[in-house]
Amino acid sequence: MTVELSELSLHLGDFIKKAEAGEHVVIRDGGKNVAELHPPAKGELRPFGIDKGKFEVTDAFFEPLPDEMLRAYYGDDEDDNLAPRSP
């Protein structure tokens, strides 16, 4: 089933009940698919700690990244001192 965002906002509870019943709802805004509403995947949750002991996070993980990597991510603006940019 497909529904426009404006219709969804007026009857959200009804569409959630449809999803709970197993129906897949595609949400459109301005003629474009923007989201989907569906029931959660069936299955059991993975147990906590299932991968314990299978890998190790070394101290190197917490070291600062090299300047080249920071420039590749944040850009080449030297005035920023390679600090993260606020959104």
PyMOL Python script that loads the backbone (N, CA, C, O; Angstrom):
from pymol import cmd

cmd.read_pdbstr("""\
ATOM      1  N   MET A   1       0.836  -1.172   0.000  1.00  0.00           N
ATOM      2  CA  MET A   1       0.000   0.000   0.000  1.00  0.00           C
ATOM      3  C   MET A   1       0.880   1.233   0.000  1.00  0.00           C
ATOM      4  O   MET A   1       1.962   1.227   0.587  1.00  0.00           O
ATOM      5  N   THR A   2       0.426   2.292  -0.654  1.00  0.00           N
ATOM      6  CA  THR A   2       1.153   3.549  -0.742  1.00  0.00           C
ATOM      7  C   THR A   2       0.278   4.662  -0.175  1.00  0.00           C
ATOM      8  O   THR A   2      -0.929   4.700  -0.417  1.00  0.00           O
ATOM      9  N   VAL A   3       0.898   5.570   0.584  1.00  0.00           N
ATOM     10  CA  VAL A   3       0.152   6.673   1.184  1.00  0.00           C
ATOM     11  C   VAL A   3       0.991   7.940   1.097  1.00  0.00           C
ATOM     12  O   VAL A   3       2.214   7.906   1.236  1.00  0.00           O
ATOM     13  N   GLU A   4       0.318   9.049   0.866  1.00  0.00           N
ATOM     14  CA  GLU A   4       1.001  10.345   0.870  1.00  0.00           C
ATOM     15  C   GLU A   4       1.255  10.770   2.312  1.00  0.00           C
ATOM     16  O   GLU A   4       0.472  10.443   3.205  1.00  0.00           O
ATOM     17  N   LEU A   5       2.327  11.484   2.536  1.00  0.00           N
ATOM     18  CA  LEU A   5       2.711  11.927   3.864  1.00  0.00           C
ATOM     19  C   LEU A   5       1.602  12.727   4.542  1.00  0.00           C
ATOM     20  O   LEU A   5       1.377  12.579   5.743  1.00  0.00           O
ATOM     21  N   SER A   6       0.922  13.555   3.793  1.00  0.00           N
ATOM     22  CA  SER A   6      -0.163  14.361   4.373  1.00  0.00           C
ATOM     23  C   SER A   6      -1.283  13.473   4.912  1.00  0.00           C
ATOM     24  O   SER A   6      -1.849  13.763   5.967  1.00  0.00           O
ATOM     25  N   GLU A   7      -1.605  12.402   4.202  1.00  0.00           N
ATOM     26  CA  GLU A   7      -2.632  11.457   4.651  1.00  0.00           C
ATOM     27  C   GLU A   7      -2.133  10.665   5.857  1.00  0.00           C
ATOM     28  O   GLU A   7      -2.889  10.415   6.796  1.00  0.00           O
ATOM     29  N   LEU A   8      -0.879  10.279   5.831  1.00  0.00           N
ATOM     30  CA  LEU A   8      -0.298   9.523   6.939  1.00  0.00           C
ATOM     31  C   LEU A   8      -0.368  10.319   8.234  1.00  0.00           C
ATOM     32  O   LEU A   8      -0.707   9.777   9.286  1.00  0.00           O
ATOM     33  N   SER A   9      -0.048  11.603   8.155  1.00  0.00           N
ATOM     34  CA  SER A   9      -0.033  12.422   9.363  1.00  0.00           C
ATOM     35  C   SER A   9      -1.424  12.556   9.985  1.00  0.00           C
ATOM     36  O   SER A   9      -1.547  12.747  11.195  1.00  0.00           O
ATOM     37  N   LEU A  10      -2.465  12.457   9.164  1.00  0.00           N
ATOM     38  CA  LEU A  10      -3.832  12.549   9.683  1.00  0.00           C
ATOM     39  C   LEU A  10      -4.313  11.246  10.312  1.00  0.00           C
ATOM     40  O   LEU A  10      -5.176  11.266  11.190  1.00  0.00           O
ATOM     41  N   HIS A  11      -3.764  10.109   9.872  1.00  0.00           N
ATOM     42  CA  HIS A  11      -4.261   8.803  10.312  1.00  0.00           C
ATOM     43  C   HIS A  11      -3.119   7.863  10.681  1.00  0.00           C
ATOM     44  O   HIS A  11      -3.163   6.680  10.344  1.00  0.00           O
ATOM     45  N   LEU A  12      -2.104   8.370  11.363  1.00  0.00           N
ATOM     46  CA  LEU A  12      -0.922   7.581  11.664  1.00  0.00           C
ATOM     47  C   LEU A  12      -1.256   6.295  12.402  1.00  0.00           C
ATOM     48  O   LEU A  12      -0.729   5.235  12.065  1.00  0.00           O
ATOM     49  N   GLY A  13      -2.113   6.372  13.389  1.00  0.00           N
ATOM     50  CA  GLY A  13      -2.483   5.190  14.161  1.00  0.00           C
ATOM     51  C   GLY A  13      -3.055   4.084  13.291  1.00  0.00           C
ATOM     52  O   GLY A  13      -2.750   2.910  13.501  1.00  0.00           O
ATOM     53  N   ASP A  14      -3.880   4.444  12.316  1.00  0.00           N
ATOM     54  CA  ASP A  14      -4.468   3.453  11.415  1.00  0.00           C
ATOM     55  C   ASP A  14      -3.385   2.742  10.592  1.00  0.00           C
ATOM     56  O   ASP A  14      -3.444   1.529  10.390  1.00  0.00           O
ATOM     57  N   PHE A  15      -2.405   3.509  10.125  1.00  0.00           N
ATOM     58  CA  PHE A  15      -1.353   2.913   9.308  1.00  0.00           C
ATOM     59  C   PHE A  15      -0.403   2.057  10.153  1.00  0.00           C
ATOM     60  O   PHE A  15       0.135   1.064   9.664  1.00  0.00           O
ATOM     61  N   ILE A  16      -0.200   2.432  11.394  1.00  0.00           N
ATOM     62  CA  ILE A  16       0.621   1.602  12.282  1.00  0.00           C
ATOM     63  C   ILE A  16      -0.083   0.267  12.525  1.00  0.00           C
ATOM     64  O   ILE A  16       0.561  -0.782  12.538  1.00  0.00           O
ATOM     65  N   LYS A  17      -1.394   0.306  12.717  1.00  0.00           N
ATOM     66  CA  LYS A  17      -2.141  -0.948  12.896  1.00  0.00           C
ATOM     67  C   LYS A  17      -2.037  -1.829  11.660  1.00  0.00           C
ATOM     68  O   LYS A  17      -1.941  -3.051  11.775  1.00  0.00           O
ATOM     69  N   LYS A  18      -2.057  -1.218  10.479  1.00  0.00           N
ATOM     70  CA  LYS A  18      -1.914  -1.992   9.239  1.00  0.00           C
ATOM     71  C   LYS A  18      -0.535  -2.646   9.188  1.00  0.00           C
ATOM     72  O   LYS A  18      -0.408  -3.806   8.795  1.00  0.00           O
ATOM     73  N   ALA A  19       0.489  -1.906   9.585  1.00  0.00           N
ATOM     74  CA  ALA A  19       1.844  -2.464   9.600  1.00  0.00           C
ATOM     75  C   ALA A  19       1.948  -3.586  10.630  1.00  0.00           C
ATOM     76  O   ALA A  19       2.579  -4.610  10.370  1.00  0.00           O
ATOM     77  N   GLU A  20       1.339  -3.399  11.786  1.00  0.00           N
ATOM     78  CA  GLU A  20       1.339  -4.454  12.805  1.00  0.00           C
ATOM     79  C   GLU A  20       0.691  -5.729  12.281  1.00  0.00           C
ATOM     80  O   GLU A  20       1.076  -6.838  12.652  1.00  0.00           O
ATOM     81  N   ALA A  21      -0.302  -5.552  11.409  1.00  0.00           N
ATOM     82  CA  ALA A  21      -1.020  -6.694  10.839  1.00  0.00           C
ATOM     83  C   ALA A  21      -0.246  -7.338   9.690  1.00  0.00           C
ATOM     84  O   ALA A  21      -0.698  -8.332   9.121  1.00  0.00           O
ATOM     85  N   GLY A  22       0.925  -6.776   9.342  1.00  0.00           N
ATOM     86  CA  GLY A  22       1.754  -7.378   8.311  1.00  0.00           C
ATOM     87  C   GLY A  22       1.774  -6.643   6.992  1.00  0.00           C
ATOM     88  O   GLY A  22       2.452  -7.066   6.056  1.00  0.00           O
ATOM     89  N   GLU A  23       1.040  -5.549   6.903  1.00  0.00           N
ATOM     90  CA  GLU A  23       1.009  -4.803   5.641  1.00  0.00           C
ATOM     91  C   GLU A  23       2.230  -3.892   5.521  1.00  0.00           C
ATOM     92  O   GLU A  23       2.703  -3.328   6.508  1.00  0.00           O
ATOM     93  N   HIS A  24       2.717  -3.764   4.317  1.00  0.00           N
ATOM     94  CA  HIS A  24       3.865  -2.912   4.013  1.00  0.00           C
ATOM     95  C   HIS A  24       3.322  -1.587   3.464  1.00  0.00           C
ATOM     96  O   HIS A  24       2.587  -1.576   2.476  1.00  0.00           O
ATOM     97  N   VAL A  25       3.686  -0.474   4.105  1.00  0.00           N
ATOM     98  CA  VAL A  25       3.181   0.841   3.708  1.00  0.00           C
ATOM     99  C   VAL A  25       4.344   1.677   3.174  1.00  0.00           C
ATOM    100  O   VAL A  25       5.326   1.903   3.881  1.00  0.00           O
ATOM    101  N   VAL A  26       4.233   2.131   1.934  1.00  0.00           N
ATOM    102  CA  VAL A  26       5.224   3.017   1.338  1.00  0.00           C
ATOM    103  C   VAL A  26       4.720   4.443   1.495  1.00  0.00           C
ATOM    104  O   VAL A  26       3.594   4.756   1.109  1.00  0.00           O
ATOM    105  N   ILE A  27       5.555   5.309   2.061  1.00  0.00           N
ATOM    106  CA  ILE A  27       5.173   6.693   2.316  1.00  0.00           C
ATOM    107  C   ILE A  27       5.793   7.564   1.233  1.00  0.00           C
ATOM    108  O   ILE A  27       6.994   7.493   0.969  1.00  0.00           O
ATOM    109  N   ARG A  28       4.945   8.394   0.604  1.00  0.00           N
ATOM    110  CA  ARG A  28       5.395   9.262  -0.488  1.00  0.00           C
ATOM    111  C   ARG A  28       5.194  10.715  -0.084  1.00  0.00           C
ATOM    112  O   ARG A  28       4.273  11.050   0.661  1.00  0.00           O
ATOM    113  N   ASP A  29       6.067  11.560  -0.586  1.00  0.00           N
ATOM    114  CA  ASP A  29       5.939  13.001  -0.365  1.00  0.00           C
ATOM    115  C   ASP A  29       6.247  13.682  -1.688  1.00  0.00           C
ATOM    116  O   ASP A  29       7.355  13.563  -2.211  1.00  0.00           O
ATOM    117  N   GLY A  30       5.291  14.378  -2.217  1.00  0.00           N
ATOM    118  CA  GLY A  30       5.473  15.047  -3.494  1.00  0.00           C
ATOM    119  C   GLY A  30       5.745  14.076  -4.634  1.00  0.00           C
ATOM    120  O   GLY A  30       6.512  14.388  -5.545  1.00  0.00           O
ATOM    121  N   GLY A  31       5.129  12.913  -4.593  1.00  0.00           N
ATOM    122  CA  GLY A  31       5.300  11.934  -5.652  1.00  0.00           C
ATOM    123  C   GLY A  31       6.573  11.119  -5.566  1.00  0.00           C
ATOM    124  O   GLY A  31       6.891  10.365  -6.487  1.00  0.00           O
ATOM    125  N   LYS A  32       7.306  11.260  -4.468  1.00  0.00           N
ATOM    126  CA  LYS A  32       8.578  10.549  -4.317  1.00  0.00           C
ATOM    127  C   LYS A  32       8.513   9.661  -3.071  1.00  0.00           C
ATOM    128  O   LYS A  32       8.066  10.106  -2.014  1.00  0.00           O
ATOM    129  N   ASN A  33       8.958   8.404  -3.194  1.00  0.00           N
ATOM    130  CA  ASN A  33       9.012   7.517  -2.036  1.00  0.00           C
ATOM    131  C   ASN A  33      10.041   8.059  -1.042  1.00  0.00           C
ATOM    132  O   ASN A  33      11.190   8.310  -1.404  1.00  0.00           O
ATOM    133  N   VAL A  34       9.619   8.238   0.222  1.00  0.00           N
ATOM    134  CA  VAL A  34      10.531   8.796   1.222  1.00  0.00           C
ATOM    135  C   VAL A  34      10.758   7.869   2.418  1.00  0.00           C
ATOM    136  O   VAL A  34      11.746   8.023   3.137  1.00  0.00           O
ATOM    137  N   ALA A  35       9.858   6.913   2.637  1.00  0.00           N
ATOM    138  CA  ALA A  35      10.010   6.022   3.790  1.00  0.00           C
ATOM    139  C   ALA A  35       9.105   4.815   3.623  1.00  0.00           C
ATOM    140  O   ALA A  35       8.244   4.771   2.744  1.00  0.00           O
ATOM    141  N   GLU A  36       9.325   3.838   4.491  1.00  0.00           N
ATOM    142  CA  GLU A  36       8.496   2.643   4.499  1.00  0.00           C
ATOM    143  C   GLU A  36       8.113   2.324   5.933  1.00  0.00           C
ATOM    144  O   GLU A  36       8.884   2.559   6.864  1.00  0.00           O
ATOM    145  N   LEU A  37       6.926   1.792   6.098  1.00  0.00           N
ATOM    146  CA  LEU A  37       6.424   1.374   7.399  1.00  0.00           C
ATOM    147  C   LEU A  37       6.048  -0.086   7.256  1.00  0.00           C
ATOM    148  O   LEU A  37       5.230  -0.445   6.409  1.00  0.00           O
ATOM    149  N   HIS A  38       6.647  -0.928   8.087  1.00  0.00           N
ATOM    150  CA  HIS A  38       6.377  -2.360   7.985  1.00  0.00           C
ATOM    151  C   HIS A  38       6.568  -2.999   9.354  1.00  0.00           C
ATOM    152  O   HIS A  38       7.173  -2.392  10.238  1.00  0.00           O
ATOM    153  N   PRO A  39       6.073  -4.191   9.539  1.00  0.00           N
ATOM    154  CA  PRO A  39       6.268  -4.847  10.835  1.00  0.00           C
ATOM    155  C   PRO A  39       7.745  -5.181  11.036  1.00  0.00           C
ATOM    156  O   PRO A  39       8.488  -5.314  10.064  1.00  0.00           O
ATOM    157  N   PRO A  40       8.166  -5.316  12.274  1.00  0.00           N
ATOM    158  CA  PRO A  40       9.563  -5.666  12.517  1.00  0.00           C
ATOM    159  C   PRO A  40       9.868  -7.063  11.982  1.00  0.00           C
ATOM    160  O   PRO A  40       8.983  -7.908  11.852  1.00  0.00           O
ATOM    161  N   ALA A  41      11.128  -7.277  11.679  1.00  0.00           N
ATOM    162  CA  ALA A  41      11.550  -8.587  11.179  1.00  0.00           C
ATOM    163  C   ALA A  41      11.316  -9.635  12.259  1.00  0.00           C
ATOM    164  O   ALA A  41      11.531  -9.391  13.446  1.00  0.00           O
ATOM    165  N   LYS A  42      10.877 -10.783  11.824  1.00  0.00           N
ATOM    166  CA  LYS A  42      10.651 -11.868  12.770  1.00  0.00           C
ATOM    167  C   LYS A  42      11.976 -12.561  13.047  1.00  0.00           C
ATOM    168  O   LYS A  42      12.875 -12.567  12.206  1.00  0.00           O
ATOM    169  N   GLY A  43      12.080 -13.124  14.192  1.00  0.00           N
ATOM    170  CA  GLY A  43      13.300 -13.836  14.549  1.00  0.00           C
ATOM    171  C   GLY A  43      13.711 -13.503  15.959  1.00  0.00           C
ATOM    172  O   GLY A  43      13.188 -12.581  16.585  1.00  0.00           O
ATOM    173  N   GLU A  44      14.635 -14.257  16.431  1.00  0.00           N
ATOM    174  CA  GLU A  44      15.105 -14.055  17.789  1.00  0.00           C
ATOM    175  C   GLU A  44      16.217 -13.013  17.806  1.00  0.00           C
ATOM    176  O   GLU A  44      16.960 -12.852  16.837  1.00  0.00           O
ATOM    177  N   LEU A  45      16.311 -12.312  18.928  1.00  0.00           N
ATOM    178  CA  LEU A  45      17.385 -11.353  19.103  1.00  0.00           C
ATOM    179  C   LEU A  45      18.696 -12.111  19.302  1.00  0.00           C
ATOM    180  O   LEU A  45      18.723 -13.186  19.902  1.00  0.00           O
ATOM    181  N   ARG A  46      19.754 -11.546  18.801  1.00  0.00           N
ATOM    182  CA  ARG A  46      21.064 -12.155  19.027  1.00  0.00           C
ATOM    183  C   ARG A  46      21.442 -11.970  20.486  1.00  0.00           C
ATOM    184  O   ARG A  46      21.219 -10.901  21.055  1.00  0.00           O
ATOM    185  N   PRO A  47      22.005 -12.986  21.089  1.00  0.00           N
ATOM    186  CA  PRO A  47      22.406 -12.851  22.499  1.00  0.00           C
ATOM    187  C   PRO A  47      23.532 -11.840  22.666  1.00  0.00           C
ATOM    188  O   PRO A  47      24.417 -11.736  21.817  1.00  0.00           O
ATOM    189  N   PHE A  48      23.492 -11.106  23.756  1.00  0.00           N
ATOM    190  CA  PHE A  48      24.521 -10.118  24.055  1.00  0.00           C
ATOM    191  C   PHE A  48      25.845 -10.832  24.270  1.00  0.00           C
ATOM    192  O   PHE A  48      25.899 -11.849  24.962  1.00  0.00           O
ATOM    193  N   GLY A  49      26.907 -10.311  23.685  1.00  0.00           N
ATOM    194  CA  GLY A  49      28.237 -10.872  23.874  1.00  0.00           C
ATOM    195  C   GLY A  49      28.541 -12.073  23.006  1.00  0.00           C
ATOM    196  O   GLY A  49      29.477 -12.818  23.296  1.00  0.00           O
ATOM    197  N   ILE A  50      27.774 -12.280  21.945  1.00  0.00           N
ATOM    198  CA  ILE A  50      27.949 -13.462  21.109  1.00  0.00           C
ATOM    199  C   ILE A  50      29.339 -13.538  20.478  1.00  0.00           C
ATOM    200  O   ILE A  50      29.827 -14.629  20.185  1.00  0.00           O
ATOM    201  N   ASP A  51      29.981 -12.382  20.266  1.00  0.00           N
ATOM    202  CA  ASP A  51      31.301 -12.356  19.632  1.00  0.00           C
ATOM    203  C   ASP A  51      32.434 -12.116  20.628  1.00  0.00           C
ATOM    204  O   ASP A  51      33.560 -11.819  20.231  1.00  0.00           O
ATOM    205  N   LYS A  52      32.138 -12.245  21.914  1.00  0.00           N
ATOM    206  CA  LYS A  52      33.151 -12.001  22.933  1.00  0.00           C
ATOM    207  C   LYS A  52      34.362 -12.911  22.696  1.00  0.00           C
ATOM    208  O   LYS A  52      34.229 -14.121  22.514  1.00  0.00           O
ATOM    209  N   GLY A  53      35.540 -12.294  22.705  1.00  0.00           N
ATOM    210  CA  GLY A  53      36.772 -13.041  22.533  1.00  0.00           C
ATOM    211  C   GLY A  53      37.153 -13.316  21.089  1.00  0.00           C
ATOM    212  O   GLY A  53      38.210 -13.894  20.836  1.00  0.00           O
ATOM    213  N   LYS A  54      36.309 -12.912  20.125  1.00  0.00           N
ATOM    214  CA  LYS A  54      36.607 -13.183  18.715  1.00  0.00           C
ATOM    215  C   LYS A  54      37.462 -12.097  18.070  1.00  0.00           C
ATOM    216  O   LYS A  54      38.051 -12.320  17.013  1.00  0.00           O
ATOM    217  N   PHE A  55      37.536 -10.933  18.691  1.00  0.00           N
ATOM    218  CA  PHE A  55      38.392  -9.866  18.179  1.00  0.00           C
ATOM    219  C   PHE A  55      38.815  -8.992  19.339  1.00  0.00           C
ATOM    220  O   PHE A  55      38.253  -9.065  20.432  1.00  0.00           O
ATOM    221  N   GLU A  56      39.804  -8.172  19.087  1.00  0.00           N
ATOM    222  CA  GLU A  56      40.337  -7.307  20.135  1.00  0.00           C
ATOM    223  C   GLU A  56      40.447  -5.884  19.603  1.00  0.00           C
ATOM    224  O   GLU A  56      40.907  -5.665  18.482  1.00  0.00           O
ATOM    225  N   VAL A  57      40.027  -4.929  20.403  1.00  0.00           N
ATOM    226  CA  VAL A  57      40.201  -3.520  20.061  1.00  0.00           C
ATOM    227  C   VAL A  57      41.476  -3.070  20.757  1.00  0.00           C
ATOM    228  O   VAL A  57      41.531  -2.998  21.985  1.00  0.00           O
ATOM    229  N   THR A  58      42.496  -2.767  19.968  1.00  0.00           N
ATOM    230  CA  THR A  58      43.784  -2.366  20.540  1.00  0.00           C
ATOM    231  C   THR A  58      43.766  -0.882  20.887  1.00  0.00           C
ATOM    232  O   THR A  58      42.849  -0.155  20.507  1.00  0.00           O
ATOM    233  N   ASP A  59      44.780  -0.449  21.605  1.00  0.00           N
ATOM    234  CA  ASP A  59      44.898   0.961  21.986  1.00  0.00           C
ATOM    235  C   ASP A  59      45.025   1.866  20.763  1.00  0.00           C
ATOM    236  O   ASP A  59      44.670   3.043  20.830  1.00  0.00           O
ATOM    237  N   ALA A  60      45.526   1.334  19.648  1.00  0.00           N
ATOM    238  CA  ALA A  60      45.679   2.124  18.431  1.00  0.00           C
ATOM    239  C   ALA A  60      44.333   2.651  17.923  1.00  0.00           C
ATOM    240  O   ALA A  60      44.284   3.678  17.248  1.00  0.00           O
ATOM    241  N   PHE A  61      43.265   1.962  18.242  1.00  0.00           N
ATOM    242  CA  PHE A  61      41.935   2.398  17.825  1.00  0.00           C
ATOM    243  C   PHE A  61      41.619   3.798  18.371  1.00  0.00           C
ATOM    244  O   PHE A  61      40.909   4.573  17.729  1.00  0.00           O
ATOM    245  N   PHE A  62      42.142   4.110  19.540  1.00  0.00           N
ATOM    246  CA  PHE A  62      41.825   5.366  20.210  1.00  0.00           C
ATOM    247  C   PHE A  62      42.824   6.483  19.908  1.00  0.00           C
ATOM    248  O   PHE A  62      42.679   7.596  20.414  1.00  0.00           O
ATOM    249  N   GLU A  63      43.827   6.193  19.094  1.00  0.00           N
ATOM    250  CA  GLU A  63      44.807   7.205  18.710  1.00  0.00           C
ATOM    251  C   GLU A  63      44.182   8.188  17.716  1.00  0.00           C
ATOM    252  O   GLU A  63      43.283   7.816  16.962  1.00  0.00           O
ATOM    253  N   PRO A  64      44.655   9.443  17.709  1.00  0.00           N
ATOM    254  CA  PRO A  64      44.144  10.409  16.722  1.00  0.00           C
ATOM    255  C   PRO A  64      44.428   9.931  15.297  1.00  0.00           C
ATOM    256  O   PRO A  64      45.432   9.266  15.039  1.00  0.00           O
ATOM    257  N   LEU A  65      43.539  10.275  14.394  1.00  0.00           N
ATOM    258  CA  LEU A  65      43.733   9.918  12.990  1.00  0.00           C
ATOM    259  C   LEU A  65      44.822  10.793  12.364  1.00  0.00           C
ATOM    260  O   LEU A  65      45.021  11.932  12.786  1.00  0.00           O
ATOM    261  N   PRO A  66      45.521  10.267  11.368  1.00  0.00           N
ATOM    262  CA  PRO A  66      46.535  11.079  10.680  1.00  0.00           C
ATOM    263  C   PRO A  66      45.884  12.279   9.988  1.00  0.00           C
ATOM    264  O   PRO A  66      44.723  12.222   9.585  1.00  0.00           O
ATOM    265  N   ASP A  67      46.658  13.372   9.857  1.00  0.00           N
ATOM    266  CA  ASP A  67      46.156  14.597   9.226  1.00  0.00           C
ATOM    267  C   ASP A  67      45.601  14.335   7.830  1.00  0.00           C
ATOM    268  O   ASP A  67      44.615  14.956   7.432  1.00  0.00           O
ATOM    269  N   GLU A  68      46.225  13.419   7.076  1.00  0.00           N
ATOM    270  CA  GLU A  68      45.756  13.139   5.710  1.00  0.00           C
ATOM    271  C   GLU A  68      44.323  12.602   5.725  1.00  0.00           C
ATOM    272  O   GLU A  68      43.507  12.956   4.874  1.00  0.00           O
ATOM    273  N   MET A  69      44.034  11.748   6.699  1.00  0.00           N
ATOM    274  CA  MET A  69      42.672  11.203   6.793  1.00  0.00           C
ATOM    275  C   MET A  69      41.679  12.292   7.199  1.00  0.00           C
ATOM    276  O   MET A  69      40.571  12.363   6.668  1.00  0.00           O
ATOM    277  N   LEU A  70      42.085  13.129   8.135  1.00  0.00           N
ATOM    278  CA  LEU A  70      41.200  14.209   8.572  1.00  0.00           C
ATOM    279  C   LEU A  70      40.909  15.173   7.427  1.00  0.00           C
ATOM    280  O   LEU A  70      39.775  15.625   7.268  1.00  0.00           O
ATOM    281  N   ARG A  71      41.936  15.491   6.624  1.00  0.00           N
ATOM    282  CA  ARG A  71      41.735  16.376   5.471  1.00  0.00           C
ATOM    283  C   ARG A  71      40.791  15.729   4.452  1.00  0.00           C
ATOM    284  O   ARG A  71      39.943  16.402   3.866  1.00  0.00           O
ATOM    285  N   ALA A  72      40.944  14.432   4.251  1.00  0.00           N
ATOM    286  CA  ALA A  72      40.076  13.736   3.303  1.00  0.00           C
ATOM    287  C   ALA A  72      38.631  13.779   3.775  1.00  0.00           C
ATOM    288  O   ALA A  72      37.712  13.855   2.959  1.00  0.00           O
ATOM    289  N   TYR A  73      38.424  13.732   5.076  1.00  0.00           N
ATOM    290  CA  TYR A  73      37.062  13.723   5.620  1.00  0.00           C
ATOM    291  C   TYR A  73      36.478  15.130   5.747  1.00  0.00           C
ATOM    292  O   TYR A  73      35.344  15.379   5.336  1.00  0.00           O
ATOM    293  N   TYR A  74      37.264  16.050   6.322  1.00  0.00           N
ATOM    294  CA  TYR A  74      36.749  17.384   6.613  1.00  0.00           C
ATOM    295  C   TYR A  74      37.061  18.413   5.542  1.00  0.00           C
ATOM    296  O   TYR A  74      36.481  19.499   5.552  1.00  0.00           O
ATOM    297  N   GLY A  75      37.942  18.109   4.639  1.00  0.00           N
ATOM    298  CA  GLY A  75      38.322  19.074   3.624  1.00  0.00           C
ATOM    299  C   GLY A  75      39.710  19.609   3.903  1.00  0.00           C
ATOM    300  O   GLY A  75      40.357  19.216   4.874  1.00  0.00           O
ATOM    301  N   ASP A  76      40.161  20.500   3.051  1.00  0.00           N
ATOM    302  CA  ASP A  76      41.539  20.974   3.115  1.00  0.00           C
ATOM    303  C   ASP A  76      41.637  22.375   3.704  1.00  0.00           C
ATOM    304  O   ASP A  76      42.628  23.062   3.457  1.00  0.00           O
ATOM    305  N   ASP A  77      40.649  22.824   4.470  1.00  0.00           N
ATOM    306  CA  ASP A  77      40.624  24.171   5.018  1.00  0.00           C
ATOM    307  C   ASP A  77      41.555  24.269   6.225  1.00  0.00           C
ATOM    308  O   ASP A  77      41.244  23.739   7.292  1.00  0.00           O
ATOM    309  N   GLU A  78      42.691  24.940   6.065  1.00  0.00           N
ATOM    310  CA  GLU A  78      43.679  25.011   7.135  1.00  0.00           C
ATOM    311  C   GLU A  78      43.203  25.864   8.311  1.00  0.00           C
ATOM    312  O   GLU A  78      43.712  25.706   9.420  1.00  0.00           O
ATOM    313  N   ASP A  79      42.236  26.768   8.097  1.00  0.00           N
ATOM    314  CA  ASP A  79      41.754  27.628   9.188  1.00  0.00           C
ATOM    315  C   ASP A  79      40.990  26.825  10.232  1.00  0.00           C
ATOM    316  O   ASP A  79      40.874  27.262  11.377  1.00  0.00           O
ATOM    317  N   ASP A  80      40.470  25.666   9.862  1.00  0.00           N
ATOM    318  CA  ASP A  80      39.690  24.865  10.799  1.00  0.00           C
ATOM    319  C   ASP A  80      40.549  24.035  11.741  1.00  0.00           C
ATOM    320  O   ASP A  80      40.028  23.414  12.667  1.00  0.00           O
ATOM    321  N   ASN A  81      41.867  24.017  11.515  1.00  0.00           N
ATOM    322  CA  ASN A  81      42.755  23.178  12.300  1.00  0.00           C
ATOM    323  C   ASN A  81      42.287  21.727  12.334  1.00  0.00           C
ATOM    324  O   ASN A  81      42.501  21.015  13.315  1.00  0.00           O
ATOM    325  N   LEU A  82      41.656  21.308  11.268  1.00  0.00           N
ATOM    326  CA  LEU A  82      41.164  19.941  11.115  1.00  0.00           C
ATOM    327  C   LEU A  82      40.158  19.531  12.170  1.00  0.00           C
ATOM    328  O   LEU A  82      39.977  18.342  12.433  1.00  0.00           O
ATOM    329  N   ALA A  83      39.499  20.513  12.778  1.00  0.00           N
ATOM    330  CA  ALA A  83      38.480  20.201  13.790  1.00  0.00           C
ATOM    331  C   ALA A  83      37.162  19.865  13.096  1.00  0.00           C
ATOM    332  O   ALA A  83      36.880  20.373  12.011  1.00  0.00           O
ATOM    333  N   PRO A  84      36.358  19.012  13.722  1.00  0.00           N
ATOM    334  CA  PRO A  84      35.051  18.689  13.144  1.00  0.00           C
ATOM    335  C   PRO A  84      34.201  19.949  12.984  1.00  0.00           C
ATOM    336  O   PRO A  84      34.262  20.865  13.804  1.00  0.00           O
ATOM    337  N   ARG A  85      33.424  19.975  11.931  1.00  0.00           N
ATOM    338  CA  ARG A  85      32.530  21.102  11.682  1.00  0.00           C
ATOM    339  C   ARG A  85      31.183  20.854  12.323  1.00  0.00           C
ATOM    340  O   ARG A  85      30.671  19.734  12.306  1.00  0.00           O
ATOM    341  N   SER A  86      30.619  21.887  12.881  1.00  0.00           N
ATOM    342  CA  SER A  86      29.280  21.770  13.475  1.00  0.00           C
ATOM    343  C   SER A  86      28.249  21.765  12.360  1.00  0.00           C
ATOM    344  O   SER A  86      28.417  22.438  11.343  1.00  0.00           O
ATOM    345  N   PRO A  87      27.171  20.996  12.557  1.00  0.00           N
ATOM    346  CA  PRO A  87      26.112  20.969  11.536  1.00  0.00           C
ATOM    347  C   PRO A  87      25.395  22.280  11.414  1.00  0.00           C
ATOM    348  O   PRO A  87      24.481  22.410  10.598  1.00  0.00           O
TER     349      PRO A  87
END
""", "prot")
cmd.dss("prot")
cmd.show_as("cartoon", "prot")
cmd.util.cbc("prot")
cmd.orient("prot")
